[in-house]
C-alpha cells in the first residue's frame, strides 16, 4: 500500500501544522527589517527559487490585472537579488503575472514602479513556499522542486518539514521523487501522471529505465496503473520480508554486493525489495554449506542441497529411498536431564518460558537422534538439506535407489532372466535455482527461434503440423512449444536471458524482423486484404518468422518440480546446438553459479585439470577461469540441451594434473 501526502500533515481536522515559532519569527523579522523599495517592472522576473511552477489560471490573472489597474498594487512583492541588476520575485508571482499582462496590453509601461521588499536567497525559498502553500495547495511537482532546492542548500528533511509544516517522512518521499526523469516530472506537472504512479517508478533509480518502463506498460495497457508499474520495476526482485531473504539475512546479501531497494512509500517501515537472482544464489550457497558441514561432521557418504525436501512420491520416489529414523537411545544423564526439563516445563506459566525450555529439550533429542544412525547406514546413505518455510530442513538417511535398465521379469531379449541394474541418473536440474533456470531457458528459447528462422521448410512444416493438430485432433497431447494464438514474449525473454538484447540470437531475429517489416504493405494493420498483394516468397518468409517467434520454452519450478523443456524435440529435429548462438561467460552464466557448480561444469566438459584449479580459487576468479577454458569447447550444461544430444567435451583435454599444469602455464 502506498502512502501519499500531497498536502501538509494536519494535527487536527483541517488546521495546518504551524511553522515553528523560531522559523516564523526569523522570516517575520527579516521582512519587517527590509526597506521598502520601488523597482521598475522591467527589472522584475520570476525567481528561479519560486516554487510555483504550475501556470496560474488565466481567469485569476485577468481578474487581478483589472483590480491592479483600477486601484493599484496594494501588497508588496518579496524579491531577492539576481545577476545583471534584476530582482527575482519569490513571493507574489501571480501579481507579477498580472502586471506583465497589463504591460503586454500596453496599459502600463516598463517603467511602472512596483513596491517590493528584499530578502536573502535562503529566506526567498521559505517565503515562496509559505505563501504558495497558504494560498493554493502546492502541486506535488512544485513540492518536489521546492524541497529539492532547500535540500541542496543543506537542509535535512526534518528541517524542511519543520519550516513548512510537513512531516519529515513526507519530505523524504517527495525528495525521492526528485530523482525521477525530467520527462516524468513534466507529466506529473501536467497531471498526466499521479503521485502513486511516480512513487512506483521511483523504485527504479535509472531515469532512462524509468521512462522505458512507463512507456512499455502504457503501450501494453493503454494506461499505466501504479501497481503494474511497480510490478514492472520489481519483477525480478523479492521482498525483504520474504522467507528466503530472511533466511540469508541482510548482512550476507549486502556482503555479496546486493543492494536493497528501499520503498519509502510503503506504509510499513523498512519495506523494500532485493535482487531475486542474487538471493536465490545465496540461498543455494548457504544450503550447500550447511549440507557439506553436516556430511563432514556426522560422517555421511554424500550430501545434497536442493530446492525442496525429498518426498515419497513423484520423481523422488524413483530416485531416493528415505530410511526410517532409528530408535533414539538416551544416556542416563540425558534421560535424567530430559525428565527435569519436562517437569519444569509443565510448571511454567508463560509461553516464553515454555518455549525457552523446549529449545533445550530439542537440543538433547536432536543430538540423540543423530547419534542413533549407525556407521553402516551413514556409509550407504547421505543427507539432504532444503529450505522449508524459511527454516533449514535436514533429512538424514537418504539412500540413492538403483534403477532397473530393463523391466522386471525380462532379459535383454524380452525373456525372463536376471535384471541388469545401473545407477540412477539424478535430475539434471538438481541444485539449479529457479531464477537461473528461467533465465537460461529464456536464452535457449531465443536461440531456437533464431535457428528455426534459418530452416524455413521445417518451420512451415512445424506450423502446419500445429494447425492440423488443432483442426484434426483437438485433444492432441503431443508435447510441443508452439503457441499458435499467437503469443510473442520477446520482452519477457530478453529481460530474463542474461545476454538480453545484445545476444547473437536476438540480434539475428531483429535483423530479419527489420527486413520483413519493410516488405509489409501500407495500411496492413487495418486491412487484411493487403496481404493478397504479397508474393509467395514474402508470405513464406513471414510464416517462417512468425512461427519461430511463437516458440516458448521457458522452464519454471512449481512445488519443487521443474517443468520439462518442450524444446528438446525441436532441437533434435533442427540439428540445433546452443553454442552456435550462445557462449558461456562469467557475466552471462558462470558468475551466476556457485563455486561448486563451476567446478562440476568444468568436469562435465572434460576439463578435470581446470576443475581442480578452480576449486582452489575464489568464486569470481573461478568463473573467469572457467570462461577461458570453456571457450575452446562446445560444452552446454546437461539441463540446457536435449537428452538426445551428446555432451561435447574439450578435445584432447588432459585429465592428468601435470599435463594440465603445463598447458595452463
C-alpha positions in Angstrom: 0.0 0.0 0.0 1.5 3.3 -1.0 1.2 6.4 1.1 0.6 9.8 -0.4 0.7 13.1 1.5 0.3 15.8 -1.1 -0.7 18.4 1.4 0.9 19.3 4.7 0.2 17.0 7.6 -2.7 18.1 9.8 -2.8 17.6 13.6 -6.5 18.4 14.0 -9.2 18.5 11.4 -8.3 20.9 8.7 -5.8 23.1 10.7 -2.4 23.0 9.1 0.7 22.2 11.1 2.1 25.5 12.1 5.6 26.7 11.2 7.9 26.6 14.2 7.8 29.9 16.2 11.5 30.4 15.7 11.3 30.0 11.9 8.2 32.2 11.7 10.0 34.9 13.8 13.1 34.8 11.6 11.0 35.3 8.5 8.9 37.9 10.1 11.9 39.8 11.4 13.6 39.7 8.0 10.5 41.2 6.3 10.0 43.8 8.9 13.6 44.9 8.7 13.6 45.0 5.0 13.3 48.5 3.5 10.5 49.3 1.1 11.9 49.6 -2.4 10.4 50.8 -5.7 11.6 48.7 -8.6 10.6 49.2 -12.3 8.6 46.4 -13.7 11.3 45.9 -16.4 13.7 44.8 -13.6 11.4 42.1 -12.2 11.5 38.5 -13.3 10.0 35.4 -11.8 12.6 34.0 -9.4 14.2 30.6 -10.1 13.6 30.0 -6.4 9.9 30.5 -6.7 8.4 27.1 -6.1 5.2 27.8 -8.1 5.9 26.1 -11.4 2.3 25.4 -12.5 0.8 28.2 -14.6 -1.7 30.4 -12.8 -5.3 30.1 -14.0 -5.9 32.6 -16.8 -9.1 34.0 -15.3 -7.3 34.5 -11.9 -4.6 36.6 -13.6 -7.1 38.5 -15.6 -9.2 39.5 -12.6 -6.1 40.5 -10.6 -4.8 42.6 -13.5 -8.1 44.5 -13.7 -8.0 45.1 -10.0 -4.4 46.5 -10.1 -5.3 48.8 -13.0 -8.3 50.1 -11.1 -6.9 50.7 -7.6 -3.1 49.9 -7.9 -0.9 47.3 -6.3 -1.9 47.0 -2.6 0.6 44.4 -1.4 4.3 44.4 -1.9 6.2 41.6 -3.7 9.1 39.8 -2.0 12.2 39.7 -4.1 15.9 38.7 -3.9 18.8 40.0 -5.9 19.8 38.3 -9.2 22.8 39.0 -11.5 22.5 41.8 -14.0 20.6 44.2 -11.7 17.5 42.1 -11.9 15.2 41.2 -9.0 13.7 37.7 -8.7 10.1 37.6 -7.4 9.9 34.8 -4.8 6.5 35.7 -3.3 4.0 37.5 -5.5 4.3 35.5 -8.7 0.6 36.0 -9.6 0.8 39.7 -9.1 3.9 39.8 -11.3 2.0 37.8 -14.0 -0.9 40.3 -13.8 1.5 43.3 -14.2 3.2 41.6 -17.2 -0.3 41.0 -18.7 -1.1 44.8 -18.4 2.4 45.6 -19.9 1.7 43.2 -22.9 -1.6 45.1 -23.4 0.2 48.4 -23.2 -2.0 49.5 -20.4 1.1 50.2 -18.3 4.7 50.8 -19.4 8.0 49.0 -18.5 8.9 51.8 -16.1 5.9 51.1 -13.9 7.2 51.2 -10.3 6.4 48.2 -8.1 6.7 48.1 -4.3 9.0 45.3 -3.1 10.9 44.0 0.0 14.2 42.3 -0.5 15.4 39.2 1.4 18.2 36.7 1.2 18.2 33.7 -1.2 17.6 31.3 1.6 14.6 33.2 3.0 13.3 33.7 -0.5 12.7 29.9 -0.9 11.0 29.7 2.5 8.8 32.8 1.8 7.8 31.4 -1.6 6.8 28.0 -0.2 4.9 29.5 2.8 3.0 32.0 0.6 2.1 29.4 -2.1 1.1 26.8 0.5 -1.2 29.3 2.3 -2.9 30.5 -0.8 -3.4 27.4 -3.1 -2.3 23.9 -2.2 1.0 23.3 -3.8 1.1 20.9 -6.6 3.3 17.8 -5.9 5.6 18.8 -8.8 6.1 22.1 -7.1 6.8 20.4 -3.7 9.4 18.3 -5.4 11.1 21.3 -6.9 10.9 23.4 -3.6 12.1 20.6 -1.4 15.0 19.8 -3.7 16.1 23.4 -3.6 16.1 23.5 0.2 17.9 20.2 0.3 20.6 21.5 -2.0 21.0 24.4 0.5 22.0 21.8 3.1 18.7 21.4 5.0 17.6 18.0 6.3 14.2 16.6 5.6 13.3 17.2 9.3 14.4 20.9 9.0 12.4 21.3 5.7 9.3 19.7 7.2 9.5 21.9 10.4 9.9 25.1 8.3 7.0 24.3 6.0 4.6 22.3 8.1 5.2 18.8 6.6 6.3 15.6 8.2 9.9 14.6 7.6 8.7 11.3 6.1 6.6 13.2 3.5 9.6 15.4 2.7 11.8 12.2 2.2 9.2 10.7 -0.1 9.0 13.9 -2.3 12.8 14.1 -2.4 12.9 10.5 -3.6 10.6 11.7 -6.5 13.1 14.4 -7.3 15.2 11.6 -8.8 12.6 10.9 -11.4 13.4 11.5 -15.1 12.6 15.1 -16.1 10.1 13.8 -18.6 8.1 12.1 -15.9 8.1 15.1 -13.6 6.8 17.2 -16.5 4.0 14.7 -16.9 3.2 15.0 -13.2 3.1 18.8 -13.5 0.6 18.4 -16.4 -1.5 16.0 -14.3 -0.8 13.2 -16.8 0.8 11.2 -14.1 -0.3 11.0 -10.4 1.8 10.7 -7.3 1.2 7.0 -6.9 2.5 6.3 -10.4 5.6 8.4 -9.7 6.2 6.6 -6.5 6.1 3.2 -8.3 8.5 4.5 -11.0 10.9 6.0 -8.4 11.7 2.5 -7.1 13.9 2.3 -10.2 17.0 4.5 -9.8 17.9 4.7 -13.5 15.9 7.6 -15.2 16.2 6.1 -18.6 14.7 2.8 -17.5 12.0 4.7 -15.6 10.8 6.2 -18.9 11.2 2.9 -20.7 9.0 1.1 -18.1 6.3 3.8 -18.2 6.2 3.7 -21.9 6.1 -0.1 -22.1 3.4 -0.5 -19.6 1.3 2.3 -21.1 1.7 0.8 -24.6 0.7 -2.6 -23.4 -2.4 -1.5 -21.4 -3.2 2.0 -22.9 -2.8 3.3 -19.3 -0.2 2.7 -16.6 -1.7 1.9 -13.2 0.7 2.2 -10.3 0.6 -1.4 -9.3 1.5 -2.6 -12.8 4.4 0.0 -12.9 5.7 -1.3 -9.6 5.5 -4.9 -10.8 7.4 -4.0 -14.0 10.2 -2.4 -11.8 10.5 -5.2 -9.3 9.5 -8.3 -11.4 13.0 -9.8 -10.8 13.0 -8.9 -7.1 11.6 -10.3 -3.9 10.5 -8.6 -0.7 13.0 -8.3 2.1 10.2 -9.8 4.2 10.3 -13.0 2.0 11.3 -16.1 3.9 14.2 -16.7 1.5 15.7 -13.3 2.2 15.2 -13.6 5.9 17.0 -17.0 5.7 20.2 -15.5 4.3 19.9 -12.2 6.2 20.6 -8.7 5.0 24.2 -8.8 6.1 25.0 -11.7 3.9 23.1 -10.2 1.0 24.9 -6.8 1.2 28.3 -8.5 1.7 27.7 -10.2 -1.6 27.2 -6.9 -3.3 23.4 -6.8 -3.1 21.5 -3.5 -2.7 18.2 -3.3 -1.0 15.7 -1.1 -2.9 14.1 0.8 -0.1 10.4 1.5 -0.5 9.8 4.9 1.2 6.2 4.9 0.0 5.2 1.8 1.8 3.1 2.2 5.0 5.4 -0.4 6.6 8.7 0.9 7.8 11.8 -0.9 6.5 10.0 -2.3 3.5 11.9 -2.9 0.3 13.0 -5.4 -2.4 16.1 -7.3 -3.2 17.7 -8.9 -6.3 15.9 -12.2 -6.6 18.6 -13.9 -8.6 21.3 -13.0 -6.1 19.0 -14.1 -3.2 18.4 -17.5 -4.9 22.2 -17.9 -5.4 23.0 -17.1 -1.8 20.2 -19.4 -0.5 21.7 -22.2 -2.6 25.2 -21.5 -1.3 24.1 -21.4 2.3 22.2 -24.7 1.9 25.3 -26.2 0.2 27.5 -25.0 3.0 25.1 -26.4 5.6 24.8 -29.8 3.8 28.6 -30.2 3.5 29.1 -29.3 7.1 26.6 -31.9 8.3 28.1 -34.5 5.9 31.6 -34.0 7.3 30.7 -33.6 11.0 28.4 -36.6 11.1 30.2 -38.9 8.6 27.6 -39.3 5.8 28.8 -40.6 2.4 27.3 -37.7 0.5 25.3 -34.6 0.9 22.9 -32.6 -1.3 21.4 -29.1 -1.1 18.2 -28.7 -3.1 15.0 -26.6 -3.5 12.6 -28.8 -1.7 12.7 -31.8 0.6 12.8 -35.4 -0.7 9.3 -36.8 -1.0 8.0 -40.3 -1.0 6.1 -39.7 -4.3 6.7 -38.4 -7.8 10.2 -38.3 -9.3 11.8 -38.5 -5.8 10.2 -42.0 -5.3 12.1 -43.2 -8.4 15.5 -41.9 -7.3 15.6 -41.9 -3.5 14.6 -44.1 -0.5 14.0 -42.5 2.9 15.2 -44.9 5.6 13.1 -44.8 8.8 14.7 -43.0 11.6 16.3 -45.4 14.1 15.0 -45.6 17.6 16.6 -43.0 19.8 18.6 -44.2 22.8 19.3 -41.7 25.6 22.2 -41.9 28.0 21.4 -42.0 31.7 22.4 -38.3 32.1 20.3 -37.3 29.0 17.2 -39.1 30.3 17.6 -37.5 33.7 18.1 -34.0 32.2 15.0 -34.5 30.0 12.9 -35.6 33.0 13.9 -32.4 34.8 13.2 -30.2 31.8 9.7 -31.8 31.2 8.8 -31.2 34.8 10.0 -27.6 34.7 8.1 -27.0 31.5 4.9 -28.4 33.0 5.1 -25.9 35.8 5.8 -22.8 33.6 3.2 -20.1 33.5 4.2 -18.2 30.3 4.6 -19.1 26.7 8.0 -17.6 26.6 9.3 -19.7 29.4 7.8 -22.9 27.9 9.5 -22.1 24.5 12.9 -21.5 26.1 12.8 -24.9 27.8 11.6 -26.5 24.6 14.8 -25.3 22.9 16.9 -27.2 25.5 14.8 -30.3 25.1 15.1 -30.2 21.3 18.9 -29.9 21.6 19.1 -33.1 23.6 16.7 -35.0 21.4 18.4 -33.9 18.2 21.8 -35.0 19.4 20.5 -38.4 20.4 18.6 -38.9 17.1 21.7 -38.1 15.1 23.8 -40.4 17.2 21.3 -43.3 16.6 22.4 -43.6 12.9 24.9 -46.4 12.6 28.3 -46.1 10.7 26.9 -48.7 8.2 23.9 -46.6 7.5 26.0 -43.4 7.1 28.4 -45.1 4.6 25.4 -46.2 2.5 23.3 -43.0 2.7 23.5 -39.3 2.6 22.0 -36.2 4.0 19.7 -33.8 2.1 19.3 -30.1 3.2 16.5 -27.9 1.9 14.5 -24.9 2.9 11.0 -25.1 4.3 9.1 -22.0 5.4 12.3 -20.1 5.9 14.0 -22.8 8.0 16.6 -25.5 7.3 15.0 -28.9 6.7 17.6 -31.7 7.2 16.8 -35.2 6.0 19.3 -37.9 7.2 19.4 -41.5 5.9 18.6 -40.7 2.3 19.6 -43.6 0.0 20.0 -43.4 -3.7 18.0 -46.0 -5.5 19.5 -48.2 -8.2 17.4 -48.1 -11.4 16.5 -51.2 -13.4 17.6 -50.8 -17.0 15.0 -53.4 -18.2 11.6 -54.2 -16.8 11.2 -56.8 -14.1 10.9 -60.3 -15.5 12.5 -59.5 -18.8 16.1 -60.0 -20.0 17.7 -58.2 -22.9 15.6 -60.1 -25.4 12.4 -59.7 -23.6 12.5 -63.1 -21.9 12.6 -63.7 -18.2 16.1 -63.6 -16.7 18.3 -61.7 -14.5 17.9 -58.0 -14.1 20.6 -55.6 -15.3 20.9 -52.9 -12.6 22.5 -49.5 -13.3 22.9 -46.4 -11.1 20.0 -44.0 -11.3 20.5 -40.6 -13.0 19.6 -37.7 -10.8 17.5 -34.8 -12.2 20.0 -32.7 -14.2 18.3 -29.5 -12.9 19.1 -30.5 -9.3 20.7 -27.7 -7.5 19.9 -25.1 -10.2 18.0 -22.2 -8.7 14.6 -21.3 -10.2 15.6 -17.8 -11.4 18.7 -19.2 -13.1 16.6 -21.9 -14.7 14.2 -19.3 -16.1 17.0 -17.1 -17.3 18.8 -19.8 -19.2 15.7 -21.4 -20.7 14.8 -17.9 -22.0 18.3 -17.7 -23.5 17.8 -21.2 -25.1 14.3 -20.2 -26.4 15.7 -17.2 -28.3 18.4 -19.3 -29.8 15.9 -21.9 -31.0 13.8 -19.2 -32.5 16.8 -17.8 -34.4 17.8 -21.2 -35.6 14.3 -22.0 -36.8 14.3 -18.9 -39.0 17.2 -20.3 -40.9 15.3 -23.5 -41.7 12.2 -22.2 -43.5 10.9 -25.6 -44.8 11.0 -27.1 -41.3 9.5 -24.0 -39.8 6.5 -24.1 -42.1 6.1 -27.8 -41.7 6.0 -27.4 -37.9 3.5 -24.6 -38.2 1.2 -26.7 -40.4 1.6 -29.6 -38.0 0.5 -27.4 -35.2 -2.6 -26.1 -37.1 -3.6 -29.7 -38.1 -3.2 -30.9 -34.5 -5.8 -28.2 -33.6 -8.2 -28.9 -36.5 -8.0 -32.7 -37.0 -7.1 -33.8 -33.4 -8.4 -31.3 -30.9 -7.2 -33.3 -27.9 -3.7 -33.8 -29.2 -1.4 -34.4 -26.2 2.0 -34.4 -28.0 4.3 -32.0 -26.3 5.4 -29.0 -28.3 6.5 -25.4 -27.7 4.3 -23.8 -30.4 1.8 -21.3 -29.2 -0.4 -20.6 -32.2 -2.7 -17.9 -30.7 -0.1 -16.2 -31.5 1.9 -15.1 -28.4 5.2 -13.5 -28.7 7.1 -12.9 -25.4 10.2 -11.2 -26.6 10.0 -8.6 -23.8 10.0 -11.3 -21.2 12.6 -13.4 -22.9 15.1 -10.5 -23.3 14.5 -9.3 -19.7 15.3 -12.8 -18.4 18.0 -14.0 -20.8 21.4 -12.8 -19.4 22.5 -11.6 -22.8 19.4 -9.5 -23.1 19.2 -7.5 -26.3 22.9 -7.9 -27.1 22.8 -11.7 -27.7 23.6 -13.2 -31.1 20.2 -14.8 -31.3 18.2 -11.7 -30.5 20.3 -9.5 -33.0 19.7 -12.1 -35.7 15.9 -12.1 -35.0 15.7 -8.3 -35.1 17.7 -8.1 -38.3 15.2 -10.4 -40.0 12.3 -8.5 -38.4 13.5 -5.2 -39.8 13.9 -6.8 -43.3 10.3 -8.2 -43.2 8.7 -5.1 -41.8 10.0 -3.1 -44.8 8.1 -5.5 -47.1 4.7 -5.2 -45.4 2.1 -3.3 -47.5 0.9 0.1 -46.4 -2.2 0.0 -44.2 -1.9 -3.7 -43.5 -2.8 -3.4 -39.8 -6.3 -2.3 -40.6 -6.9 -4.2 -43.9 -6.1 -7.9 -44.1 -6.7 -7.9 -47.8 -3.5 -6.0 -48.3 -1.7 -9.4 -47.8 -3.3 -10.6 -51.0 -0.7 -8.4 -52.8 2.3 -10.2 -51.3 4.2 -12.8 -53.4 4.6 -16.4 -52.2 8.2 -15.9 -51.1 7.3 -13.0 -48.9 4.4 -14.9 -47.4 6.7 -17.8 -46.8 9.3 -15.6 -45.0 6.6 -14.1 -42.8 5.2 -17.5 -41.9 8.7 -18.7 -41.0 9.5 -15.7 -38.8 6.1 -15.7 -37.0 6.3 -19.5 -36.4 9.8 -19.1 -35.0 8.7 -16.2 -32.7 5.9 -18.4 -31.3 8.4 -20.8 -29.7 8.2 -20.7 -25.9 10.4 -23.0 -24.0 10.8 -21.1 -20.7 11.0 -23.5 -17.7 9.8 -22.8 -14.2 9.7 -24.7 -10.9 6.5 -25.3 -9.1 6.1 -27.0 -5.8 9.7 -28.2 -6.1 9.1 -29.8 -9.5 10.9 -28.5 -12.6 8.8 -28.3 -15.8 10.2 -30.4 -18.7 11.6 -28.4 -21.6 9.4 -28.5 -24.7 12.4 -27.5 -26.8 14.1 -31.0 -26.8 12.3 -32.5 -29.7 12.5 -29.3 -31.8 16.3 -29.0 -31.2 16.8 -32.6 -32.3 14.7 -32.0 -35.5 16.7 -28.9 -36.3 20.1 -30.4 -35.6 20.4 -27.5 -33.1 23.4 -26.7 -31.0 23.1 -23.9 -28.4 26.8 -23.0 -28.7 26.1 -21.7 -32.3 24.2 -18.9 -30.6 25.5 -18.5 -27.1 28.8 -18.7 -25.4 29.1 -19.2 -21.6 30.9 -16.3 -19.9 31.5 -15.2 -16.3 28.9 -12.4 -16.8 26.1 -14.2 -18.5 26.2 -17.6 -16.8 29.2 -18.8 -14.9 29.1 -16.0 -12.4 25.5 -17.0 -11.6 26.6 -20.4 -10.4 28.1 -21.4 -7.0 31.8 -22.3 -7.0 30.9 -26.0 -6.6 28.7 -25.8 -9.7 31.5 -24.1 -11.7 33.9 -26.9 -10.7 31.3 -29.5 -11.8 30.7 -27.7 -15.1 34.4 -27.9 -15.9 34.4 -31.6 -15.0 31.3 -32.2 -17.2 33.2 -30.6 -20.1 36.1 -33.0 -19.6 38.4 -30.3 -18.1 39.3 -32.1 -14.9 42.6 -30.3 -14.5 40.9 -26.9 -14.9 38.2 -28.0 -12.5 40.9 -28.9 -9.9 42.4 -25.4 -10.2 39.0 -23.7 -10.0 38.3 -25.5 -6.7 41.2 -23.6 -5.1 40.1 -20.1 -6.4 37.7 -17.5 -5.2 34.3 -17.7 -6.9 34.9 -14.7 -9.2 38.3 -15.9 -10.3 36.9 -19.4 -10.8 34.2 -18.1 -13.1 36.7 -16.2 -15.3 39.0 -19.2 -15.3 36.1 -21.4 -16.5 35.1 -18.9 -19.2 38.6 -19.1 -20.6 38.8 -22.9 -20.6 35.2 -23.4 -21.9 35.7 -21.0 -24.8 37.6 -23.7 -26.7 34.8 -26.3 -26.3 31.2 -26.9 -27.5 30.1 -27.7 -23.9 26.5 -27.0 -22.9 25.0 -27.8 -19.4 23.1 -31.0 -19.4 19.9 -29.2 -18.3 20.2 -26.9 -21.3 20.4 -29.5 -24.0 18.2 -32.2 -25.5 18.6 -35.6 -23.8 19.4 -37.0 -27.3 22.3 -34.6 -27.7 25.7 -35.9 -26.9 27.8 -33.9 -24.4 30.7 -32.1 -26.0 34.0 -32.2 -24.1 37.3 -30.5 -24.7 39.3 -32.0 -27.5 42.5 -33.5 -26.2 41.8 -32.5 -22.6 44.4 -33.9 -20.4 43.0 -35.3 -17.2 46.5 -35.7 -15.8 47.3 -32.9 -13.5 50.9 -32.5 -14.8 49.7 -32.1 -18.4 47.1 -29.6 -17.3 49.5 -27.6 -15.3 51.9 -27.4 -18.3 49.1 -26.3 -20.6 47.8 -23.7 -18.2 51.2 -22.3 -17.7 
